[in-house]
Amino acid sequence: LFFYSECDCLEEVLTIASVLSAGQVWAVPDAKNSKDMALFNIARAALSHPFGDFHTYLYIYSNFESDGRRREWCERNFIHYNVLRRAEHIRYIRHYV
């Protein structure tokens, strides 16, 4: 049986599980709007981690926290603000239950 405390990664596992439970992170614009799609692709490339989705979710959540959990950060980076707030709530509940 694997215990997350052995690798000191419980916080990261909680974050990943919470983001996955909260819903679709990316706010994909309408494909017909080429300007928004170009900006979306730039934001997604900047926030994507080369090790895959789990690391990307950690990176997004960490940046969201670092920026003060602001809606503007999410809008600028094509991230669903309500999904990250829901993930924050789920994470808090899982951590303290």
C-alpha positions, 0 to 999 in steps of 0.5 A: 500500500502506497502512502502519499506521506512517504513521498511528501506529495499529499498537497499535490495529490489533493490539488490534482484530485480537486481540479479533476473533480471541479470540471473543465479548466480551459475556457476554449473560445469559439473557433470562429474567432481567430484572434481569441483562438490565437490568444488561447493557444498562447495562454495554453502553451504558456501554462501547459507543463511538458510532463502532462495534464496533472503537472499542468493542473498543479501549475495552473492552480499554483499560478492562480493562488500566486496571483491572488485567486483573481478572476482577471487572471483566469480570463486573461489565461482562458481558465474557468474561474468558477472551476478553480474556485470549486477546486479550491473548495473541494480541496479544502473539504478533502484536506480537513475531513 
